[in-house]
Amino acid sequence: MRSSPNRLIGVVFGAVYIVVGALGFAVTGGVSFLATQGGMLLGIFMVNPLHNVAHLLIGAALLVAGLVSTRAAKATNTVVGAAYLLLGIVGFFLVGTAANILALNTFDHFLHLASALLLLAVGVGVERTAPRRAMA
Amino acid sequence: MLRSWPALLAWGAGLIHLAIGASVTGADGWAVVLLAPMLVLGAVELGWGVAVLRAGRVGQGRGAAIGAIIAVILGAGALLGGAPVIAVAASSGLVVAAGAMAARSRGEGEAGADVGEGSVRASRSRAVGAVLGAVLVAALVTPGLAQTDAGANGGGHDHGGGADLPLVDPHAHH
């Protein structure tokens, strides 16, 4: 696994997002599920319960794919990266509106964009000749 | 290590250009003509980044450099259409850096390098480069995007005396 950047980054990011998702619940007590104004995680990232669930699901997907195979990690990194890229730019249109159901703020945008760029760069640009069979 | 950077820089510029172009929905007259090309430019930059990463090399370095110059000129035009200065400056910086790196690295590929231990080391090096590049580009793109209409008022374009949407302070606590 350590020889595959896609698997390595998938596992590391997956673990981090799971931790972030779990920690998020510590600051969103009393915050409604789709609140546009959430609690502040680490003092800078705004999250609500839906945002925490999204972090947990994305983290689990990245982690599992990273543990399974290079192909799975590469595909998951690319899909999650593309989704984050979309969220990174669409999120700016949502802030300040009732549609901001993930309680996004500027630091969230930064984290999403950085994650998107990294996951896409690794998913699209690294291990382009990844073996078709799973590498356990 | 920096092989992915031209693509990352182009993606960053593309995101800002798309956000600038999005303000065309609230623009009129000449502003539409000046801002609309930003949408095409942003899409081209995103597509170019994907193509470069998939190919593992910059195919047309000179073309990329010329494209960067065109992007800067279009950005200057967008300024006249009301695009925010910081967003245009950030996107211009990113696209010029992408063009310069592409021109410098033209013809450099990685064919034949993916063998054995050297391949593992090269992959790790590329991954580290991608991490650094992603953080740097995100740090430049976020304030640039925040200056666009999308970042400034959450899509509530107020050009031309349109109805204002109620703004919510994202830092307010209850």
Chai-1 contact restraints between the chains, C-beta under 6 A:
chainA,res_idxA,chainB,res_idxB,connection_type,confidence,min_distance_angstrom,max_distance_angstrom,comment,restraint_id
A,S3,B,V120,contact,1.0,0.0,6.0,A-B,restraint_1
A,P5,B,S123,contact,1.0,0.0,6.0,A-B,restraint_2
A,P5,B,A127,contact,1.0,0.0,6.0,A-B,restraint_3
A,I89,B,L15,contact,1.0,0.0,6.0,A-B,restraint_4
A,F92,B,L145,contact,1.0,0.0,6.0,A-B,restraint_5
A,F92,B,A150,contact,1.0,0.0,6.0,A-B,restraint_6
A,F92,B,G151,contact,1.0,0.0,6.0,A-B,restraint_7
A,F93,B,A150,contact,1.0,0.0,6.0,A-B,restraint_8
A,F93,B,G155,contact,1.0,0.0,6.0,A-B,restraint_9
A,V95,B,G154,contact,1.0,0.0,6.0,A-B,restraint_10
A,V95,B,P170,contact,1.0,0.0,6.0,A-B,restraint_11
A,G96,B,G154,contact,1.0,0.0,6.0,A-B,restraint_12
A,G96,B,L167,contact,1.0,0.0,6.0,A-B,restraint_13
A,G96,B,V168,contact,1.0,0.0,6.0,A-B,restraint_14
A,T97,B,G154,contact,1.0,0.0,6.0,A-B,restraint_15
A,N105,B,P170,contact,1.0,0.0,6.0,A-B,restraint_16
A,T106,B,A146,contact,1.0,0.0,6.0,A-B,restraint_17
A,H109,B,T142,contact,1.0,0.0,6.0,A-B,restraint_18
A,F110,B,A138,contact,1.0,0.0,6.0,A-B,restraint_19
A,F110,B,T142,contact,1.0,0.0,6.0,A-B,restraint_20
A,L113,B,A138,contact,1.0,0.0,6.0,A-B,restraint_21
A,L113,B,V141,contact,1.0,0.0,6.0,A-B,restraint_22
A,A114,B,A134,contact,1.0,0.0,6.0,A-B,restraint_23
A,A114,B,V135,contact,1.0,0.0,6.0,A-B,restraint_24
A,A114,B,A138,contact,1.0,0.0,6.0,A-B,restraint_25
A,L117,B,L8,contact,1.0,0.0,6.0,A-B,restraint_26
A,L117,B,A134,contact,1.0,0.0,6.0,A-B,restraint_27
A,L117,B,V137,contact,1.0,0.0,6.0,A-B,restraint_28
A,L118,B,A130,contact,1.0,0.0,6.0,A-B,restraint_29
A,L118,B,V131,contact,1.0,0.0,6.0,A-B,restraint_30
A,L118,B,A134,contact,1.0,0.0,6.0,A-B,restraint_31
A,A121,B,S4,contact,1.0,0.0,6.0,A-B,restraint_32
A,A121,B,L8,contact,1.0,0.0,6.0,A-B,restraint_33
A,A121,B,A130,contact,1.0,0.0,6.0,A-B,restraint_34
A,V122,B,A130,contact,1.0,0.0,6.0,A-B,restraint_35
A,V124,B,L53,contact,1.0,0.0,6.0,A-B,restraint_36
A,V124,B,R54,contact,1.0,0.0,6.0,A-B,restraint_37
A,G125,B,S4,contact,1.0,0.0,6.0,A-B,restraint_38
A,G125,B,L53,contact,1.0,0.0,6.0,A-B,restraint_39
A,V126,B,S123,contact,1.0,0.0,6.0,A-B,restraint_40
A,V126,B,R126,contact,1.0,0.0,6.0,A-B,restraint_41
